[in-house]
């Protein structure tokens, strides 16, 4: 076996595992990390096929550009939830205790 063959199968296994992890993980931030690994592995396959331009495009556009947006959204959602401004507050839905407490409804 040559280096290229062994390298291809190793990168293919990483690509398959990270692609499955993107779909199967419930955490958005972890899914973005697995997506970045899958996109980098795809770029490495281009590099093994002697296509350095496609490797560069894959890293710069997809792994660099596409992954930063969901990662930024995930971190801002986590900050908003820590401050208490989660979905309930954002959409005007009262908190659980406010519906049962008459003083909370009237503002007293």
N, C-alpha and C positions, 0 to 999 in steps of 0.2 A: 504494500500500500504506500502511496506517495503522501507527501505532506498535504497536498491540495485535497486529496480524498478524505484524509483523517480530519482536516480542518473543516471541510464541508459538512461532514456528519456531526461534528461537535457543534458547529454553529447552527445546523438544522435542528438539533435536539434543543438547543437554547431557544431558538425561534419558536418551536412548537410548544415548549413548556411555558414560555412567557406569553404567547398568544392565548393559550388556554387559561392562564392566570388572569389575563385582562378580563376575560368573560366571566370567570367563576368567582372572583373576589368581590365581596360586598363593599369594601372600602374604596371610595373614589380616588383618594390619594395614592393608595397602593396600586390601583388599576392604572393610573397614569405612569407610575414608575415601571410597571410591567410593560406598558405600551412603549415607553422609551427604550426598554431593553429589546423589545421585538423589532422596533424600527432600526436600532443600531445593528442588530443581528442581520437584518435585511441588507443594510449597507455593507456589512462585512461579506455577505454572499456576493454582492456586486464587485467588491474588491477581489475576492477569490476568482471571479470570472474575468479579471483584468479589465475592469471598467471603472477607473478612478473617478471619472466625471460623474457617473451615476452614484457612486459612493458619496461624493461630496454633496451632491444635490439631496440625497437621502438624509444625510446628517444635518445639513443646514436648513432645509425646508421643513422636513417632517419631524425629525427628532428634535431639532432646535426650535422650530416655530410652532408646530401644532401642539406639542406637549406643554409648552409654557402657558397656554391659555387655560386648559382645565386645571393645571396645578395652581394657577393664580386664583381661579374661581373657588377651588376647594379650600385654600387657606383663608380667603375672605369669608366664606361661609362659616368656617370654624371660628373665626374671630367674632362674627356677628352673633353666633350662638353663645359664646362665652360672655358677651356683653348683655345677654338677655333679649336681644332683638331678633329672635329666630322667626320661624314661619308664622307662629301664632300672632306675634306682635306686628309683624310686617303686613299681614293681610287683614288686620283688624279683628281677628278672632280672639275672644277673651280667654284668659288663662283658665285652667281647670277650676281653681278655687273661686274665681270671680263669678261664675254662673250660680254657685250655691250660696254665696254670701250676699245678702240683700244690701249690706252697707257698701259693698264694692260696686254694686250696680248704680246706686244713687250718688256715689262719690263722697259719702260721709265718713 
